[in-house]
Structure formats: structure tokens, C-alpha cells
Amino acid sequence: MEEVRERRAAIAAACEKTGRDPIPFSVMFPFDDDVVDRLREFEAAGASRAYLQHLQHRDLERVEWIGREVVPAVA
């Protein structure tokens, strides 16, 4: 997560230098069952949003799991 913190700090510094408001800092990553813990770590590192990379488009059970388990846990 140190790399995430460093990237977030660099972006915030660049925004401040140009006099603009900080932009949202996003992360995208493949995920498994520990996704809630990972999302909390990214949030603590300064990420304001995350994109879950789900490439098995026919795996609708996993999509349902995200909506049922993951979203309520981090909302």
C-alpha cells in the first residue's frame, strides 16, 4: 500500500502546485474473497474509489456476490 500512498501524495501535490482541487484517486485490481479488506486498505491509503476487475463475464454468481456481500460491507 505504500506505493498507493506515494501515488496519491504525488497527485495531490501536483494538483496543489497548479492551484486546482485534488482529483479523485482511483485504483483497479483483480480481486478474490479478501476484497473487502483490500478495499479498506486502499481507502486508508487515500483511494476515493476502486474498480473491481471481473473478467469472467458469464460468472453471474460472482456479480451477485459483489452486490450482496461486498457493496454493503464497504458502503
N, CA, C and O atoms as CSV, one atom per row, in Angstrom:
chain,resi,resn,atom,element,x,y,z
A,1,MET,N,N,0.804,-1.204,0.000
A,1,MET,CA,C,0.000,0.000,0.000
A,1,MET,C,C,0.848,1.269,0.000
A,1,MET,O,O,0.344,2.357,-0.278
A,2,GLU,N,N,2.114,1.130,0.307
A,2,GLU,CA,C,2.973,2.319,0.305
A,2,GLU,C,C,3.036,2.957,-1.079
A,2,GLU,O,O,3.063,4.182,-1.203
A,3,GLU,N,N,3.060,2.130,-2.111
A,3,GLU,CA,C,3.072,2.654,-3.473
A,3,GLU,C,C,1.800,3.448,-3.757
A,3,GLU,O,O,1.852,4.484,-4.419
A,4,VAL,N,N,0.668,2.975,-3.265
A,4,VAL,CA,C,-0.596,3.680,-3.442
A,4,VAL,C,C,-0.542,5.022,-2.719
A,4,VAL,O,O,-0.955,6.043,-3.270
A,5,ARG,N,N,-0.036,5.022,-1.491
A,5,ARG,CA,C,0.078,6.281,-0.739
A,5,ARG,C,C,0.977,7.277,-1.468
A,5,ARG,O,O,0.669,8.467,-1.540
A,6,GLU,N,N,2.095,6.777,-2.009
A,6,GLU,CA,C,3.028,7.657,-2.724
A,6,GLU,C,C,2.388,8.234,-3.978
A,6,GLU,O,O,2.545,9.422,-4.260
A,7,ARG,N,N,1.675,7.417,-4.728
A,7,ARG,CA,C,0.992,7.913,-5.930
A,7,ARG,C,C,-0.056,8.952,-5.571
A,7,ARG,O,O,-0.163,9.989,-6.225
A,8,ARG,N,N,-0.833,8.669,-4.525
A,8,ARG,CA,C,-1.868,9.609,-4.090
A,8,ARG,C,C,-1.241,10.933,-3.674
A,8,ARG,O,O,-1.751,11.995,-4.030
A,9,ALA,N,N,-0.145,10.884,-2.927
A,9,ALA,CA,C,0.533,12.105,-2.486
A,9,ALA,C,C,1.076,12.896,-3.674
A,9,ALA,O,O,0.989,14.124,-3.695
A,10,ALA,N,N,1.636,12.197,-4.664
A,10,ALA,CA,C,2.173,12.875,-5.843
A,10,ALA,C,C,1.067,13.573,-6.626
A,10,ALA,O,O,1.253,14.695,-7.098
A,11,ILE,N,N,-0.063,12.929,-6.763
A,11,ILE,CA,C,-1.192,13.536,-7.471
A,11,ILE,C,C,-1.709,14.746,-6.705
A,11,ILE,O,O,-1.982,15.790,-7.298
A,12,ALA,N,N,-1.844,14.610,-5.395
A,12,ALA,CA,C,-2.319,15.735,-4.577
A,12,ALA,C,C,-1.350,16.909,-4.666
A,12,ALA,O,O,-1.778,18.060,-4.754
A,13,ALA,N,N,-0.051,16.628,-4.644
A,13,ALA,CA,C,0.947,17.695,-4.738
A,13,ALA,C,C,0.893,18.389,-6.092
A,13,ALA,O,O,1.011,19.612,-6.170
A,14,ALA,N,N,0.715,17.619,-7.153
A,14,ALA,CA,C,0.625,18.213,-8.490
A,14,ALA,C,C,-0.615,19.094,-8.607
A,14,ALA,O,O,-0.561,20.173,-9.198
A,15,CYS,N,N,-1.713,18.642,-8.053
A,15,CYS,CA,C,-2.938,19.455,-8.080
A,15,CYS,C,C,-2.741,20.742,-7.301
A,15,CYS,O,O,-3.120,21.821,-7.757
A,16,GLU,N,N,-2.146,20.620,-6.125
A,16,GLU,CA,C,-1.914,21.811,-5.290
A,16,GLU,C,C,-0.991,22.794,-6.003
A,16,GLU,O,O,-1.222,24.002,-5.968
A,17,LYS,N,N,0.045,22.284,-6.645
A,17,LYS,CA,C,1.008,23.129,-7.341
A,17,LYS,C,C,0.345,23.946,-8.442
A,17,LYS,O,O,0.726,25.091,-8.686
A,18,THR,N,N,-0.641,23.363,-9.101
A,18,THR,CA,C,-1.318,24.076,-10.189
A,18,THR,C,C,-2.527,24.870,-9.703
A,18,THR,O,O,-3.180,25.560,-10.486
A,19,GLY,N,N,-2.822,24.767,-8.400
A,19,GLY,CA,C,-3.922,25.533,-7.844
A,19,GLY,C,C,-5.296,24.930,-8.076
A,19,GLY,O,O,-6.305,25.629,-7.975
A,20,ARG,N,N,-5.347,23.661,-8.380
A,20,ARG,CA,C,-6.641,23.039,-8.603
A,20,ARG,C,C,-7.002,22.127,-7.435
A,20,ARG,O,O,-6.135,21.704,-6.670
A,21,ASP,N,N,-8.275,21.837,-7.313
A,21,ASP,CA,C,-8.728,20.911,-6.281
A,21,ASP,C,C,-8.181,19.514,-6.576
A,21,ASP,O,O,-7.993,19.149,-7.736
A,22,PRO,N,N,-7.930,18.741,-5.528
A,22,PRO,CA,C,-7.455,17.374,-5.752
A,22,PRO,C,C,-8.476,16.558,-6.549
A,22,PRO,O,O,-9.686,16.694,-6.362
A,23,ILE,N,N,-7.972,15.727,-7.420
A,23,ILE,CA,C,-8.842,14.857,-8.193
A,23,ILE,C,C,-9.062,13.558,-7.425
A,23,ILE,O,O,-8.230,13.189,-6.596
A,24,PRO,N,N,-10.164,12.858,-7.682
A,24,PRO,CA,C,-10.363,11.568,-7.027
A,24,PRO,C,C,-9.246,10.605,-7.422
A,24,PRO,O,O,-8.809,10.588,-8.573
A,25,PHE,N,N,-8.801,9.826,-6.487
A,25,PHE,CA,C,-7.741,8.851,-6.748
A,25,PHE,C,C,-8.370,7.480,-6.810
A,25,PHE,O,O,-8.994,7.033,-5.848
A,26,SER,N,N,-8.210,6.807,-7.945
A,26,SER,CA,C,-8.853,5.516,-8.180
A,26,SER,C,C,-7.818,4.405,-8.275
A,26,SER,O,O,-6.665,4.625,-8.647
A,27,VAL,N,N,-8.262,3.218,-7.930
A,27,VAL,CA,C,-7.441,2.017,-8.117
A,27,VAL,C,C,-8.285,0.967,-8.822
A,27,VAL,O,O,-9.507,0.945,-8.674
A,28,MET,N,N,-7.638,0.102,-9.586
A,28,MET,CA,C,-8.311,-1.019,-10.224
A,28,MET,C,C,-7.459,-2.249,-9.975
A,28,MET,O,O,-6.239,-2.207,-10.138
A,29,PHE,N,N,-8.095,-3.343,-9.582
A,29,PHE,CA,C,-7.326,-4.536,-9.254
A,29,PHE,C,C,-8.184,-5.780,-9.408
A,29,PHE,O,O,-9.400,-5.727,-9.224
A,30,PRO,N,N,-7.550,-6.908,-9.749
A,30,PRO,CA,C,-8.283,-8.167,-9.726
A,30,PRO,C,C,-8.562,-8.516,-8.267
A,30,PRO,O,O,-7.816,-8.092,-7.384
A,31,PHE,N,N,-9.596,-9.262,-8.003
A,31,PHE,CA,C,-9.965,-9.480,-6.602
A,31,PHE,C,C,-10.334,-10.929,-6.336
A,31,PHE,O,O,-10.615,-11.708,-7.248
A,32,ASP,N,N,-10.323,-11.256,-5.060
A,32,ASP,CA,C,-10.769,-12.569,-4.610
A,32,ASP,C,C,-11.595,-12.368,-3.342
A,32,ASP,O,O,-12.128,-11.279,-3.124
A,33,ASP,N,N,-11.708,-13.377,-2.518
A,33,ASP,CA,C,-12.601,-13.300,-1.364
A,33,ASP,C,C,-12.167,-12.289,-0.302
A,33,ASP,O,O,-12.975,-11.931,0.556
A,34,ASP,N,N,-10.924,-11.819,-0.331
A,34,ASP,CA,C,-10.487,-10.831,0.656
A,34,ASP,C,C,-10.680,-9.392,0.155
A,34,ASP,O,O,-10.031,-8.470,0.649
A,35,VAL,N,N,-11.558,-9.208,-0.811
A,35,VAL,CA,C,-11.731,-7.915,-1.460
A,35,VAL,C,C,-12.151,-6.812,-0.483
A,35,VAL,O,O,-11.727,-5.668,-0.649
A,36,VAL,N,N,-12.955,-7.111,0.510
A,36,VAL,CA,C,-13.388,-6.078,1.456
A,36,VAL,C,C,-12.186,-5.538,2.223
A,36,VAL,O,O,-12.048,-4.328,2.398
A,37,ASP,N,N,-11.320,-6.434,2.677
A,37,ASP,CA,C,-10.109,-5.983,3.379
A,37,ASP,C,C,-9.221,-5.150,2.467
A,37,ASP,O,O,-8.680,-4.128,2.888
A,38,ARG,N,N,-9.072,-5.580,1.233
A,38,ARG,CA,C,-8.242,-4.825,0.277
A,38,ARG,C,C,-8.831,-3.446,0.008
A,38,ARG,O,O,-8.098,-2.460,-0.063
A,39,LEU,N,N,-10.147,-3.373,-0.142
A,39,LEU,CA,C,-10.779,-2.075,-0.375
A,39,LEU,C,C,-10.564,-1.138,0.806
A,39,LEU,O,O,-10.316,0.053,0.615
A,40,ARG,N,N,-10.654,-1.654,2.000
A,40,ARG,CA,C,-10.402,-0.824,3.187
A,40,ARG,C,C,-8.954,-0.348,3.236
A,40,ARG,O,O,-8.686,0.783,3.640
A,41,GLU,N,N,-8.017,-1.206,2.827
A,41,GLU,CA,C,-6.612,-0.803,2.773
A,41,GLU,C,C,-6.403,0.305,1.748
A,41,GLU,O,O,-5.694,1.274,2.017
A,42,PHE,N,N,-7.015,0.168,0.578
A,42,PHE,CA,C,-6.903,1.217,-0.434
A,42,PHE,C,C,-7.505,2.532,0.071
A,42,PHE,O,O,-6.948,3.604,-0.164
A,43,GLU,N,N,-8.622,2.446,0.750
A,43,GLU,CA,C,-9.236,3.654,1.303
A,43,GLU,C,C,-8.304,4.318,2.303
A,43,GLU,O,O,-8.129,5.536,2.282
A,44,ALA,N,N,-7.708,3.522,3.177
A,44,ALA,CA,C,-6.768,4.067,4.163
A,44,ALA,C,C,-5.539,4.692,3.508
A,44,ALA,O,O,-4.921,5.602,4.061
A,45,ALA,N,N,-5.193,4.189,2.318
A,45,ALA,CA,C,-4.050,4.718,1.581
A,45,ALA,C,C,-4.393,5.969,0.775
A,45,ALA,O,O,-3.509,6.585,0.181
A,46,GLY,N,N,-5.671,6.347,0.752
A,46,GLY,CA,C,-6.066,7.581,0.084
A,46,GLY,C,C,-6.900,7.416,-1.167
A,46,GLY,O,O,-7.245,8.413,-1.801
A,47,ALA,N,N,-7.239,6.191,-1.546
A,47,ALA,CA,C,-8.078,5.999,-2.729
A,47,ALA,C,C,-9.510,6.403,-2.403
A,47,ALA,O,O,-10.029,6.076,-1.336
A,48,SER,N,N,-10.140,7.111,-3.322
A,48,SER,CA,C,-11.514,7.532,-3.101
A,48,SER,C,C,-12.512,6.678,-3.875
A,48,SER,O,O,-13.718,6.781,-3.651
A,49,ARG,N,N,-12.023,5.839,-4.780
A,49,ARG,CA,C,-12.888,4.901,-5.483
A,49,ARG,C,C,-12.028,3.753,-6.017
A,49,ARG,O,O,-10.812,3.875,-6.166
A,50,ALA,N,N,-12.694,2.648,-6.295
A,50,ALA,CA,C,-11.991,1.465,-6.797
A,50,ALA,C,C,-12.839,0.791,-7.861
A,50,ALA,O,O,-14.068,0.850,-7.829
A,51,TYR,N,N,-12.179,0.169,-8.777
A,51,TYR,CA,C,-12.833,-0.593,-9.823
A,51,TYR,C,C,-12.439,-2.050,-9.650
A,51,TYR,O,O,-11.254,-2.383,-9.672
A,52,LEU,N,N,-13.413,-2.907,-9.481
A,52,LEU,CA,C,-13.139,-4.329,-9.360
A,52,LEU,C,C,-13.057,-4.918,-10.760
A,52,LEU,O,O,-13.985,-4.765,-11.555
A,53,GLN,N,N,-11.979,-5.577,-11.060
A,53,GLN,CA,C,-11.762,-6.134,-12.380
A,53,GLN,C,C,-12.295,-7.560,-12.413
A,53,GLN,O,O,-11.645,-8.485,-11.927
A,54,HIS,N,N,-13.467,-7.729,-12.983
A,54,HIS,CA,C,-14.120,-9.033,-13.083
A,54,HIS,C,C,-14.238,-9.387,-14.552
A,54,HIS,O,O,-15.090,-8.847,-15.259
A,55,LEU,N,N,-13.387,-10.292,-15.015
A,55,LEU,CA,C,-13.305,-10.581,-16.444
A,55,LEU,C,C,-14.074,-11.818,-16.871
A,55,LEU,O,O,-14.158,-12.103,-18.065
A,56,GLN,N,N,-14.628,-12.548,-15.941
A,56,GLN,CA,C,-15.419,-13.728,-16.290
A,56,GLN,C,C,-16.883,-13.294,-16.410
A,56,GLN,O,O,-17.681,-13.462,-15.487
A,57,HIS,N,N,-17.200,-12.747,-17.549
A,57,HIS,CA,C,-18.474,-12.070,-17.734
A,57,HIS,C,C,-19.699,-12.968,-17.599
A,57,HIS,O,O,-20.803,-12.473,-17.372
A,58,ARG,N,N,-19.525,-14.250,-17.733
A,58,ARG,CA,C,-20.665,-15.169,-17.588
A,58,ARG,C,C,-20.825,-15.658,-16.150
A,58,ARG,O,O,-21.767,-16.389,-15.844
A,59,ASP,N,N,-19.926,-15.265,-15.283
A,59,ASP,CA,C,-19.979,-15.676,-13.878
A,59,ASP,C,C,-20.903,-14.727,-13.109
A,59,ASP,O,O,-20.445,-13.860,-12.364
A,60,LEU,N,N,-22.193,-14.907,-13.303
A,60,LEU,CA,C,-23.174,-14.021,-12.680
A,60,LEU,C,C,-23.275,-14.239,-11.175
A,60,LEU,O,O,-23.689,-13.334,-10.449
A,61,GLU,N,N,-22.908,-15.411,-10.700
A,61,GLU,CA,C,-22.912,-15.647,-9.257
A,61,GLU,C,C,-21.920,-14.718,-8.552
A,61,GLU,O,O,-22.189,-14.225,-7.457
A,62,ARG,N,N,-20.776,-14.489,-9.189
A,62,ARG,CA,C,-19.775,-13.598,-8.601
A,62,ARG,C,C,-20.291,-12.159,-8.592
A,62,ARG,O,O,-20.074,-11.427,-7.627
A,63,VAL,N,N,-20.965,-11.761,-9.648
A,63,VAL,CA,C,-21.541,-10.414,-9.698
A,63,VAL,C,C,-22.590,-10.262,-8.599
A,63,VAL,O,O,-22.637,-9.233,-7.925
A,64,GLU,N,N,-23.420,-11.268,-8.416
A,64,GLU,CA,C,-24.411,-11.231,-7.335
A,64,GLU,C,C,-23.725,-11.152,-5.979
A,64,GLU,O,O,-24.177,-10.414,-5.103
A,65,TRP,N,N,-22.640,-11.899,-5.793
A,65,TRP,CA,C,-21.881,-11.875,-4.539
A,65,TRP,C,C,-21.343,-10.475,-4.249
A,65,TRP,O,O,-21.370,-10.016,-3.107
A,66,ILE,N,N,-20.859,-9.805,-5.285
A,66,ILE,CA,C,-20.365,-8.433,-5.103
A,66,ILE,C,C,-21.489,-7.548,-4.574
A,66,ILE,O,O,-21.295,-6.800,-3.615
A,67,GLY,N,N,-22.657,-7.631,-5.194
A,67,GLY,CA,C,-23.786,-6.809,-4.765
A,67,GLY,C,C,-24.317,-7.178,-3.397
A,67,GLY,O,O,-24.738,-6.306,-2.637
A,68,ARG,N,N,-24.303,-8.444,-3.078
A,68,ARG,CA,C,-24.876,-8.923,-1.822
A,68,ARG,C,C,-23.915,-8.789,-0.639
A,68,ARG,O,O,-24.342,-8.454,0.466
A,69,GLU,N,N,-22.622,-9.047,-0.858
A,69,GLU,CA,C,-21.659,-9.103,0.240
A,69,GLU,C,C,-20.685,-7.909,0.265
A,69,GLU,O,O,-20.452,-7.312,1.316
A,70,VAL,N,N,-20.136,-7.581,-0.880
A,70,VAL,CA,C,-19.069,-6.588,-0.916
A,70,VAL,C,C,-19.608,-5.162,-0.772
A,70,VAL,O,O,-19.149,-4.404,0.082
A,71,VAL,N,N,-20.565,-4.809,-1.595
A,71,VAL,CA,C,-21.083,-3.429,-1.577
A,71,VAL,C,C,-21.604,-3.033,-0.191
A,71,VAL,O,O,-21.224,-1.970,0.299
A,72,PRO,N,N,-22.450,-3.828,0.461
A,72,PRO,CA,C,-22.910,-3.418,1.786
A,72,PRO,C,C,-21.777,-3.317,2.820
A,72,PRO,O,O,-21.859,-2.517,3.752
A,73,ALA,N,N,-20.734,-4.117,2.659
A,73,ALA,CA,C,-19.635,-4.101,3.628
A,73,ALA,C,C,-18.772,-2.850,3.531
A,73,ALA,O,O,-18.132,-2.463,4.508
A,74,VAL,N,N,-18.750,-2.224,2.379
A,74,VAL,CA,C,-17.887,-1.052,2.217
A,74,VAL,C,C,-18.648,0.245,1.975
A,74,VAL,O,O,-18.043,1.311,1.864
A,75,ALA,N,N,-19.960,0.157,1.896
A,75,ALA,CA,C,-20.772,1.358,1.628
A,75,ALA,C,C,-20.809,2.285,2.829
A,75,ALA,O,O,-21.445,3.338,2.777
